[in-house]
Amino acid sequence: MILVVGSTSRVGMYLIPLLFAQGEKVRAMTRTPSKTEAVYLKELGAEVVQGDLRDLDSVARACQGIEKVLAAAHGFTPGQANNNPRTVDDVGNRNLIDAAKGAGVQHFVYISILGASSTSKLEFFRIKYATEKYLQMSGLSYTILRAAAFMEFWAVMVGEPILKTGKTTIFGRGNNPINFVSAEDVAKFSMIALKETKAHNQVIEVGGPENLTFNQVAELFEKAGQRSAKKNHVPLSILRIMRLLSRPFNPMLSLQITGGILMDTENQAYDMGATLELYPMELKRLSEIAQQMAGSVQF
């Protein structure tokens, strides 16, 4: 049986149907089994269990009888007061790794982030890198997938407002090329990591087929929606002030603003050529998602 942690995440919702199609048994761990996505997974046939990475006992219970683990949860988005990268991505993932080792799990797949390093300017990336190292030193068989920014998230943030209102907000200048990957493709690489021994004890960087600026992302949705959009740019100077002012009372918002600044100022491009030579795959383009979303929006 395979345990998927972060089962109702974008990756989890794509991955679990793929696992069922391969005849795998799945235990889906979620903090809220009553949420719509978890109910859907149960209807598909998953064993849905309540668990929280911040609660070691619940994690240990979820790992019992498990052969493989896929860790896709993170604490980068707003949530409960104690739901943040330090409690979830740091302590929480170490709880999961320890529990998996104690339960005799045979293989552990960890969804990290492209650009994770010990010297990153963003604490979230440093924590992801530290978790990678903790997993590598655990003695468990592992695969680490370093995923680029998810297309689906930024399609909602930048593209959906264009389709619905004809305007959008872009943080910074919007001219920095960024690699975006579909969560669906990350799920496909997760299948490789879970099923193919050649991916064991490897760090695999997973990006999309092209590098796009946020201005180009907006253009894709303008084309898909067949409408011009008003683009409101938040200057970097304002973002830097917002980051400092929000830090004392809303550190999560400050962290997200820092991420936005880095996406507009640091190298975010990536070439998937070397990865695709080892693991050939047709990658989804953001234009496909734009067309899909445009087809479902009622003007």
HUCORWO-V7216 format. One record per residue. N is the residue number from 1. RES is the residue in one letter. PHI is phi in degrees with one decimal (NA if undefined). PSI is psi in degrees with one decimal (999 if undefined). OMEGA is omega in whole degrees, -180 to 180 (NA if undefined). Layout:
N,RES,PHI,PSI,OMEGA
N,RES,PHI,PSI,OMEGA
This chain:
1,M,NA,144.4,-179
2,I,-108.9,129.6,176
3,L,-94.9,124.1,175
4,V,-107.9,114.9,179
5,V,-100.7,127.9,-167
6,G,85.2,38.3,-172
7,S,-65.2,-28.4,-180
8,T,-96.5,10.7,173
9,S,-72.1,172.5,178
10,R,-58.8,-45.9,180
11,V,-63.8,-45.4,-179
12,G,-59.7,-41.1,-178
13,M,-69.8,-26.5,173
14,Y,-82.5,-37.9,-172
15,L,-71.3,-44.8,-172
16,I,-61.5,-43.0,174
17,P,-60.6,-34.4,177
18,L,-64.9,-39.8,179
19,L,-64.4,-42.7,178
20,F,-62.9,-37.3,179
21,A,-63.4,-23.9,178
22,Q,-94.6,6.9,177
23,G,80.0,16.2,-179
24,E,-83.7,150.3,171
25,K,-92.5,137.8,-173
26,V,-127.4,133.0,168
27,R,-107.7,122.7,-176
28,A,-106.0,114.0,179
29,M,-93.4,132.7,180
30,T,-148.0,151.2,177
31,R,-72.1,-26.4,-175
32,T,-131.4,87.7,-178
33,P,-61.7,-18.2,-178
34,S,-83.8,-10.0,-178
35,K,-66.5,155.4,-172
36,T,-55.5,-44.2,-178
37,E,-64.0,-39.6,180
38,A,-67.7,-39.2,177
39,V,-62.0,-41.3,178
40,Y,-61.2,-43.8,180
41,L,-63.5,-37.7,177
42,K,-64.1,-40.3,178
43,E,-64.4,-31.6,177
44,L,-69.4,-24.3,-179
45,G,124.8,3.6,180
46,A,-75.2,148.3,170
47,E,-85.9,103.3,-176
48,V,-88.5,124.8,180
49,V,-126.2,147.7,177
50,Q,-81.6,133.5,179
51,G,-164.0,153.4,-178
52,D,-139.8,125.9,-178
53,L,-57.4,-23.3,180
54,R,-81.7,-6.0,-179
55,D,-116.0,99.5,-174
56,L,-59.0,-37.9,-178
57,D,-63.8,-42.1,-180
58,S,-67.7,-34.7,178
59,V,-68.2,-42.3,179
60,A,-61.9,-41.3,178
61,R,-62.7,-42.0,-178
62,A,-64.6,-27.8,-177
63,C,-84.3,-11.0,-177
64,Q,-66.0,128.9,179
65,G,76.5,14.7,-176
66,I,-97.9,138.2,178
67,E,-92.2,-40.7,-177
68,K,-137.5,150.5,179
69,V,-124.2,137.4,170
70,L,-118.5,117.6,-177
71,A,-104.0,108.3,-177
72,A,-122.2,4.0,-179
73,A,-79.0,153.7,175
74,H,-152.9,164.9,-178
75,G,-117.9,32.8,-177
76,F,-87.1,-16.6,-179
77,T,-98.0,155.6,-179
78,P,-60.6,147.5,179
79,G,-168.2,-138.5,178
80,Q,-65.4,161.9,-176
81,A,-58.6,-32.3,-177
82,N,-100.3,17.5,180
83,N,-103.0,96.8,-176
84,N,-152.8,171.5,-177
85,P,-56.4,-34.5,-178
86,R,-70.6,-39.4,-178
87,T,-82.7,-32.3,-176
88,V,-97.9,-60.1,-174
89,D,-72.3,-28.6,-180
90,D,-93.2,-80.6,-177
91,V,-61.9,-43.7,-177
92,G,-60.4,-46.8,-179
93,N,-69.5,-31.8,175
94,R,-67.0,-36.9,173
95,N,-57.5,-44.9,-178
96,L,-66.1,-43.5,179
97,I,-61.9,-44.5,179
98,D,-63.1,-43.2,-180
99,A,-65.6,-40.3,179
100,A,-62.8,-42.8,179
101,K,-64.3,-43.3,180
102,G,-64.9,-28.9,-179
103,A,-89.0,-0.4,179
104,G,77.3,27.5,178
105,V,-60.9,138.9,-175
106,Q,-86.5,-29.1,-178
107,H,-152.4,141.4,-176
108,F,-128.3,122.7,178
109,V,-109.2,125.4,-176
110,Y,-117.3,124.3,176
111,I,-86.3,106.7,178
112,S,-101.6,-153.3,-175
113,I,-137.8,140.1,178
114,L,-63.4,126.5,-177
115,G,100.2,0.4,178
116,A,-60.4,129.8,178
117,S,-162.2,164.0,-180
118,S,-75.1,-13.4,-176
119,T,-112.1,7.9,-179
120,S,-59.9,148.4,177
121,K,-73.4,-16.1,-178
122,L,-103.6,122.5,-177
123,E,-56.5,-37.9,180
124,F,-55.1,-42.8,180
125,F,-69.4,-36.6,178
126,R,-66.4,-39.2,178
127,I,-65.9,-43.1,178
128,K,-58.2,-42.9,180
129,Y,-65.2,-42.0,179
130,A,-62.7,-37.0,177
131,T,-66.9,-40.0,175
132,E,-54.9,-48.0,-178
133,K,-64.5,-39.8,179
134,Y,-61.4,-42.7,178
135,L,-64.3,-44.9,-179
136,Q,-63.2,-30.9,-179
137,M,-88.9,-3.7,-174
138,S,-75.6,-21.5,-175
139,G,93.2,-8.6,177
140,L,-74.9,146.7,165
141,S,-66.6,136.1,-172
142,Y,-143.3,161.1,162
143,T,-136.9,131.7,177
144,I,-109.0,123.2,177
145,L,-107.0,112.0,177
146,R,-92.1,103.3,-173
147,A,-94.2,142.2,174
148,A,-73.8,179.7,178
149,A,-60.1,136.1,-177
150,F,-75.1,128.6,177
151,M,-57.4,-44.1,-174
152,E,-60.1,-39.4,180
153,F,-64.5,-49.1,-176
154,W,-75.8,-22.3,173
155,A,-64.6,-39.0,178
156,V,-71.4,-42.2,-176
157,M,-68.9,-44.7,-174
158,V,-103.4,-41.1,-172
159,G,-84.3,-42.5,-176
160,E,-59.1,-41.6,177
161,P,-59.5,-32.8,178
162,I,-64.1,-44.8,-179
163,L,-66.0,-35.7,-174
164,K,-91.4,-35.0,-173
165,T,-124.8,-11.8,-178
166,G,78.3,17.0,176
167,K,-151.0,158.3,-180
168,T,-153.2,165.4,178
169,T,-114.3,132.2,178
170,I,-119.7,126.5,-179
171,F,-84.0,114.4,-177
172,G,91.9,-162.2,-176
173,R,-74.1,-30.8,179
174,G,79.1,18.3,-177
175,N,-107.3,2.7,-176
176,N,-88.6,122.8,179
177,P,-65.0,132.7,-177
178,I,-130.1,140.3,174
179,N,-88.5,128.3,177
180,F,-117.6,138.7,179
181,V,-124.8,147.2,175
182,S,-78.4,138.5,175
183,A,-60.1,-27.8,177
184,E,-63.8,-40.5,178
185,D,-70.6,-34.6,175
186,V,-63.4,-37.5,176
187,A,-63.1,-38.6,179
188,K,-66.8,-39.3,175
189,F,-68.0,-30.7,176
190,S,-63.9,-38.2,176
191,M,-61.6,-42.8,177
192,I,-60.6,-45.0,-178
193,A,-63.2,-34.7,-179
194,L,-79.8,-30.3,-169
195,K,-106.7,-27.2,-172
196,E,-106.1,124.5,-177
197,T,-66.5,-24.0,180
198,K,-67.4,-16.9,178
199,A,-90.6,-4.5,-179
200,H,-71.4,142.6,-180
201,N,56.6,38.5,179
202,Q,-125.6,151.4,169
203,V,-105.9,116.3,-175
204,I,-114.5,122.3,179
205,E,-89.1,127.6,-171
206,V,-120.5,107.2,177
207,G,-120.5,-174.4,178
208,G,-99.3,-176.2,-173
209,P,-81.1,-8.8,-176
210,E,-154.1,160.0,176
211,N,-107.5,128.0,-176
212,L,-130.0,144.9,172
213,T,-82.7,163.1,177
214,F,-64.4,-31.4,175
215,N,-63.8,-38.2,178
216,Q,-69.9,-35.8,175
217,V,-58.6,-45.6,179
218,A,-61.1,-40.5,180
219,E,-63.0,-38.3,178
220,L,-60.6,-40.1,-179
221,F,-77.3,-30.3,173
222,E,-62.0,-44.0,179
223,K,-65.3,-44.8,-178
224,A,-64.3,-38.0,-179
225,G,-89.2,-4.2,180
226,Q,53.8,47.5,178
227,R,-152.6,147.9,174
228,S,-82.4,149.1,-177
229,A,-123.5,149.1,172
230,K,-85.9,122.0,-177
231,K,-107.8,115.8,179
232,N,-96.3,115.3,-180
233,H,-96.0,126.8,174
234,V,-89.0,114.4,-175
235,P,-60.0,149.7,178
236,L,-57.8,-36.4,180
237,S,-60.5,-40.1,178
238,I,-69.1,-41.2,179
239,L,-60.4,-40.7,-180
240,R,-65.6,-37.5,177
241,I,-68.0,-43.5,179
242,M,-61.1,-38.4,180
243,R,-60.9,-45.0,-178
244,L,-70.1,-42.1,-177
245,L,-69.4,-33.4,-177
246,S,-83.7,-17.4,-174
247,R,-57.4,-43.6,-176
248,P,-66.8,-38.0,-173
249,F,-108.4,-15.1,178
250,N,-146.0,74.7,-176
251,P,-62.0,-28.9,179
252,M,-66.3,-43.3,177
253,L,-61.9,-42.3,178
254,S,-60.2,-40.8,178
255,L,-63.4,-42.2,-179
256,Q,-68.0,-37.7,177
257,I,-64.6,-40.4,176
258,T,-58.4,-42.6,176
259,G,-60.0,-41.1,178
260,G,-64.0,-38.7,178
261,I,-63.9,-44.4,-179
262,L,-65.2,-36.0,179
263,M,-66.5,-21.1,-180
264,D,-98.2,-10.0,-173
265,T,-127.7,-20.7,-177
266,E,-105.5,159.3,178
267,N,-64.3,117.9,-179
268,Q,-120.0,9.2,-178
269,A,-82.3,154.4,179
270,Y,-153.5,144.1,179
271,D,-111.1,118.1,-177
272,M,-83.6,4.2,-174
273,G,-53.6,-49.8,-177
274,A,-65.6,-40.4,180
275,T,-65.6,-41.1,-178
276,L,-70.5,-23.0,174
277,E,-66.0,-36.4,179
278,L,-82.4,-35.7,-176
279,Y,-133.4,79.9,-176
280,P,-60.3,135.3,-178
281,M,-163.8,145.2,173
282,E,-86.8,118.1,-175
283,L,-93.6,141.6,179
284,K,-72.5,142.8,177
285,R,-101.6,153.0,-180
286,L,-63.1,-29.8,178
287,S,-60.9,-32.4,177
288,E,-65.3,-43.2,179
289,I,-65.9,-39.5,179
290,A,-60.5,-43.0,180
291,Q,-66.1,-41.1,179
292,Q,-62.1,-44.5,-179
293,M,-68.4,-37.9,-180
294,A,-64.6,-34.1,-180
295,G,-70.8,-20.6,-178
296,S,-102.1,-7.8,-178
297,V,-90.2,132.3,176
298,Q,-97.8,122.2,-177
299,F,-84.6,999,NA
